Amino acid sequence: MAAGALSGLVAVLETYRGRDRVVRALCYGCQLAGGALAGPQAPPSGLPGSLLAVSAQLSACRTALRLFDDFAMLSYSCGYGLGPKIPENLVPVKKKAEAAQAYIISSESTGNESPSEG
């Protein structure tokens, strides 16, 4: 029984979608439990604070994993007929913002400058 459950968990974690669902469920579960245990106190400490910290780390993990979606989308776009030269403006703004938030690229390179700037 336990071996079957373990092999099922391994099968789920071997796929991108399954891994994302497990990490998302753990993230929201930790956030719910941490918030419920913390109550109205600010800032939460002890177990509630630890659960909220784990939730924040899992959320950051999901953000980093979503950055890899671009490669699959780029491959699909090339196969769809856009050719080998993909303009930079096809990279979704959300992905650029996530990369800047994770300090992978600088926020200046995301094109968020105001029109009045140089």
Secondary structure as the mmCIF struct_conf table of DSSP 4:
data_model
#
loop_
_struct_conf.conf_type_id
_struct_conf.id
_struct_conf.beg_label_comp_id
_struct_conf.beg_label_asym_id
_struct_conf.beg_label_seq_id
_struct_conf.end_label_comp_id
_struct_conf.end_label_asym_id
_struct_conf.end_label_seq_id
HELX_RH_AL_P HELX_RH_AL_P1 ALA A 2 LEU A 13
TURN_TY1_P TURN_TY1_P1 GLU A 14 GLU A 14
BEND BEND1 THR A 15 THR A 15
HELX_RH_AL_P HELX_RH_AL_P2 TYR A 16 ALA A 38
TURN_TY1_P TURN_TY1_P2 GLY A 39 PRO A 40
BEND BEND2 ALA A 42 PRO A 43
HELX_RH_AL_P HELX_RH_AL_P3 GLY A 46 ARG A 66
TURN_TY1_P TURN_TY1_P3 LEU A 67 PHE A 68
HELX_RH_AL_P HELX_RH_AL_P4 ASP A 69 SER A 77
HELX_RH_PI_P HELX_RH_PI_P1 CYS A 78 LEU A 82
BEND BEND3 PRO A 84 PRO A 84
HELX_RH_3T_P HELX_RH_3T_P1 GLU A 88 LEU A 90
BEND BEND4 VAL A 91 VAL A 91
HELX_RH_AL_P HELX_RH_AL_P5 VAL A 93 GLN A 101
TURN_TY1_P TURN_TY1_P4 ALA A 102 TYR A 103
BEND BEND5 ILE A 104 ILE A 105
HELX_RH_3T_P HELX_RH_3T_P2 SER A 107 THR A 110
TURN_TY1_P TURN_TY1_P5 GLY A 111 GLY A 111
TURN_TY1_P TURN_TY1_P6 PRO A 115 SER A 116
#
